[in-house]
Amino acid sequence: MFSNQVPIIISIIFLLAFIFPIAMVARLAKKGKVKKGYWRIIGFYIPYLTIVSIASFNGFFDTIMLPPKIVLTTTLPLAIFATIIYNTVVCKDANNILTLEDLVKIHIFRLIGSTFIILFLYDLLPPVFALFAGIGDILTAISSIFVAKAIRNKKNYSRKLTYIWNTFGLVDILITSAMAIIFTKISIDNNIQGVEFLAEFPFCFIPAFAPPTIIFLHLLVFRKLSWLKKG
């Protein structure tokens, strides 16, 4: 069931930890007063990730190609779906109800990005990719605590700080996604290690969930900042 390239306990901990990002996104929808928002999010992600799991078990993502098959069949479709949702009236209404603090502090779940560093320590990811992605996620997650606190305490610099933090977090996830493509190309051209381990269960959840979801959440912050500025 789990990859034998890492201790089973690491796979189990990762799988259990992944419950939190999904639950936090669902809770955000509920707080934004989306009708049945919590269960709609759960009802989408659980079947979706189940299908991703089945595909991974059956080696569907194992073919090393450009763009990576898991990106083409999970990341890209989810990104398109998230773009559609972002532009709906329901999403805009929820965005209006949610506070800036709500939209920032959810990013604490990016601590799960420490998985990149763990996989690097087991020689399963290229060091440059793993360290950039892992450290970027950790910095974004930890700094979200201080940014949210500044917003809560109504510091006069809180919005500017939020803008800087949000830009950093968005650029980080965009560069990480681009690097995954680049390292796949290098892997194909030179027959060396790329990021193919991220197609293995349960780590396949990272490309299937993280980039579109995180980008979506960062865009919500930018939209909220824009509205607050106009207000």
ChimeraX attribute file (.defattr): number of C-alpha atoms within 10 A of each C-alpha:
attribute: neighborCount
match mode: 1-to-1
recipient: residues
	/A:1	10
	/A:2	16
	/A:3	14
	/A:4	8
	/A:5	13
	/A:6	15
	/A:7	11
	/A:8	13
	/A:9	10
	/A:10	14
	/A:11	20
	/A:12	13
	/A:13	10
	/A:14	16
	/A:15	15
	/A:16	10
	/A:17	14
	/A:18	18
	/A:19	11
	/A:20	14
	/A:21	20
	/A:22	20
	/A:23	16
	/A:24	18
	/A:25	21
	/A:26	23
	/A:27	18
	/A:28	21
	/A:29	22
	/A:30	19
	/A:31	17
	/A:32	22
	/A:33	18
	/A:34	17
	/A:35	12
	/A:36	11
	/A:37	19
	/A:38	21
	/A:39	15
	/A:40	14
	/A:41	19
	/A:42	16
	/A:43	12
	/A:44	12
	/A:45	16
	/A:46	13
	/A:47	11
	/A:48	15
	/A:49	17
	/A:50	12
	/A:51	13
	/A:52	24
	/A:53	22
	/A:54	12
	/A:55	18
	/A:56	21
	/A:57	18
	/A:58	10
	/A:59	13
	/A:60	15
	/A:61	23
	/A:62	18
	/A:63	12
	/A:64	17
	/A:65	16
	/A:66	13
	/A:67	14
	/A:68	20
	/A:69	17
	/A:70	25
	/A:71	20
	/A:72	15
	/A:73	15
	/A:74	20
	/A:75	23
	/A:76	16
	/A:77	14
	/A:78	20
	/A:79	18
	/A:80	12
	/A:81	12
	/A:82	16
	/A:83	15
	/A:84	11
	/A:85	14
	/A:86	17
	/A:87	10
	/A:88	10
	/A:89	10
	/A:90	15
	/A:91	18
	/A:92	17
	/A:93	13
	/A:94	20
	/A:95	24
	/A:96	16
	/A:97	15
	/A:98	20
	/A:99	16
	/A:100	23
	/A:101	18
	/A:102	18
	/A:103	21
	/A:104	26
	/A:105	19
	/A:106	20
	/A:107	25
	/A:108	20
	/A:109	22
	/A:110	22
	/A:111	19
	/A:112	18
	/A:113	22
	/A:114	17
	/A:115	20
	/A:116	24
	/A:117	21
	/A:118	17
	/A:119	21
	/A:120	17
	/A:121	14
	/A:122	11
	/A:123	13
	/A:124	20
	/A:125	22
	/A:126	19
	/A:127	15
	/A:128	12
	/A:129	21
	/A:130	25
	/A:131	18
	/A:132	17
	/A:133	23
	/A:134	24
	/A:135	17
	/A:136	22
	/A:137	26
	/A:138	19
	/A:139	18
	/A:140	24
	/A:141	22
	/A:142	16
	/A:143	18
	/A:144	25
	/A:145	16
	/A:146	16
	/A:147	26
	/A:148	21
	/A:149	16
	/A:150	18
	/A:151	20
	/A:152	14
	/A:153	10
	/A:154	11
	/A:155	12
	/A:156	10
	/A:157	11
	/A:158	18
	/A:159	18
	/A:160	12
	/A:161	17
	/A:162	23
	/A:163	15
	/A:164	12
	/A:165	19
	/A:166	22
	/A:167	15
	/A:168	16
	/A:169	23
	/A:170	19
	/A:171	15
	/A:172	21
	/A:173	22
	/A:174	15
	/A:175	15
	/A:176	20
	/A:177	19
	/A:178	12
	/A:179	18
	/A:180	23
	/A:181	19
	/A:182	17
	/A:183	20
	/A:184	23
	/A:185	18
	/A:186	14
	/A:187	17
	/A:188	15
	/A:189	9
	/A:190	10
	/A:191	10
	/A:192	11
	/A:193	16
	/A:194	22
	/A:195	20
	/A:196	22
	/A:197	17
	/A:198	23
	/A:199	28
	/A:200	20
	/A:201	21
	/A:202	21
	/A:203	22
	/A:204	21
	/A:205	23
	/A:206	18
	/A:207	18
	/A:208	26
	/A:209	21
	/A:210	18
	/A:211	20
	/A:212	23
	/A:213	18
	/A:214	19
	/A:215	20
	/A:216	17
	/A:217	19
	/A:218	22
	/A:219	18
	/A:220	22
	/A:221	24
	/A:222	17
	/A:223	15
	/A:224	20
	/A:225	17
	/A:226	11
	/A:227	12
	/A:228	12
	/A:229	9
	/A:230	7
	/A:231	6
